[in-house]
Amino acid sequence: MADLRINLAGIKSPNPFWLASAPPTNSGYQVQRAFEAGWGGAVWKTLGDPILNVSSRFAAVSFNGQKVAGFNNIELITDRPLEVNLKEIYETKKRFPDHAIIASLMVEPKQEKWHEIVKRVEDVGVDGLELNFGCPHGMAERGMGSASGQVPELVEKQTYWAKEAAKTPVIVKLTPNITDITVTAESAVKGGADAISMINTINSLAGVDINSWDTIPHVAGKGAHGGYCGPAVKPIALHMVGDCARNPKINIPISGIGGVSDWQSAVEFMLMGATGVQVCTAAMHHGFRIVEDMIDGLNNYLDEKGIASAMDIVGKSVNKYSDWGELDLNYNIVAQINNDICINCNKCHIACEDTAHQCIDMFKDENGNDILKVREEDCVGCNLCSIVCPVDGAIDMIEIPSGLPPMTWNQRQTAIGAVGCSVDAVSK
């Protein structure tokens, strides 16, 4: 069995799977149930001044038969008194000393407020702190959450204030509702953050009821934007994690969040630079015991790869993630249809003919059977046919050697500028 233990900025955990700060971590009862199920850590639901929540709060986006492809909420931070939460954190940590408990915090952008709450939560034995600069609704309208997280100066200043009082590692949770998340990540580093976590939820409206014309969800007929999460946001989260992981100015660990729903997606985040992952929507959809499959799947994956520790895969794909201008223009792949597997649904032909490069021909073979064939000279290797194909293995994407050396756009432009030669000459 591989070693699944992780160490994120000094916070140790028996495995990389943490529950994110959200409804599943709202009480000691829930967090203790989660630890019993096998979760390695939990980020306690955000603590701050008592607030009021509304009813209703959640909505889901389902697509093509998949329930909860995306999840939307307008719930705020904990509405339970701070004293109650602190008592339950203490009791939970005492019962599960080897599991990571991180306190998510949100207060007004005032130095004394940060000092006060940091000291109070550290007194009950938390392993670390997560500063919530990401919540996009409700709290942002009060000058907290993403309202702070969208301002690099406030991220740096508040991180510094928390670090002034903190004795445990400080994680800064970043909002994706910004043009370039690396800017605020760099600000967190400047403020002294020990790690960053990303992404928090994305501004969204889940839907509109076309019969009542109410928003989904609505409160007495009125709605508000909420935070979007779940499998649908994974590509956005992976991009942002990768962007920060490859930035030399952001040289601190990353806790990956955003659409992690199984062990495979957890591995993706870790390969792209996350030391561990946080899960919310999948637990809300399926319950805490999904972590059993995550643990087993990661164990088997590492064993099959001959990898001794989960920490050994962290960041292994970061050097493969680059900018468009660094991609090889001379690399060439084409589609190849396996007619012995093809079921002749013709989805690939339709997709290519209508929306791609019209390079899949339909004709009959010598026995009168309908077959499809790709004109390789016209195929640009866009992958669309293989994406829409409903049968695994019916379409392969095959590399066709060009006989040319690698040539990126940046190299091409540099060569043209340096020697003034023709574009054709440079491409060769």
Secondary structure, 3 states (H helix, E strand, C coil): CCECCEEECCEEECCCEEECCCHHHCCHHHHHHHHHHCCCEEEEEEECCCCCCCCCCEEEEEECCEEEEEEEECCCCCCCCHHHHHHHHHHHHHHCCCCEEEEEECCCCCHHHHHHHHHHHHCCCCCEEEEECCCCCCCHHHCCCHHHHCCHHHHHHHHHHHHHHCCCCEEEECCCCCCCHHHHHHHHHHCCCCEEEECCCEEECCEECCCCCCEECCECCECCCEEEECHHHHHHHHHHHHHHHCCCCCCCCEEEECCCCCHHHHHHHHHCCEEEEEECHHHHHHCCCHHHHHHHHHHHHHHHHCCCEHHHHCCCCHHHCCCHHHCECCCCEEEEECCCCCCCCCHHHHHHHHHCCCCEEEEECCCCCEEEEECCCCCCCCCHHHHHCCCCCCEEEEECCCCCCCCEHHHHHHHHHHHCCCHHHHHC
